Amino acid sequence: RPGALFDEQGGRSCQHLICLTCAAQLCRQQASPKCPICRIPFKAPARRLPDPREDPGGWFAFFDTAGTGYLDRQLLEKVLPAVVPVDAARLGAALGRGTLWAEWDPSGEGRISRSAFCAERGLLRWLAEHLAELSEDRVRGPPPALEVDREGWFRRWAKPGVSEMGRGEVLRAVLKSAGTSSLEASAVDAWREWIERCWLMWD
């Protein structure tokens, strides 16, 4: 889990996020621990980030350090790969194409307001979906290889206690098995179309 570093006065010592386990190890090894990236000293212990699903306002405020009421794209490109399991390069490319960013910033301001953050298709929803997926993956573990254990693969992606999968679950399973990121819009659309074409044969 990512954590943030604070100084003696309770303010952020730097803007970097590091693994809480790594931060705890640094604190055990050093009398005056420093951020491993910028070498600025911090006061132990590192603090866990607010969970946006439980405290969306706290999560937004945590990164809105200047109190502007906005989060800009450049900041989010740095922060989000540390918060959810997404590849930084793929995230940058997805935001560069504009479709995902347009959902988060519908007014076209180039930054996300608090209201846009909490909107139906806003960043909060995206965060919640990815964090829920991360939690599920931690609990259920990696799936077996499809070519080795078809039934085990199916059980891994189906909801617990359910003997069938819907289109959304099949899409997620296929994307994961193919190594396709949900940020790759054209590839996701191609897989979705393939599933739709095959659905009549499967169902």
Secondary structure by P-SEA (a helix, b strand, c coil): cbbbbbcccccccccccccaaaaaaaaaacccccccccccccccbbbbcccccccaaaaaaaacccccccccaaaaaacccccccccaaaaaaaaaacaaaaaaccccccccccccccccccaaaaaaaaaaaaaaaaaacccccccccaaaaaaaacccccccccaaaaaaaaaaaacccccaaaaaaaaaaaaaaaccccc
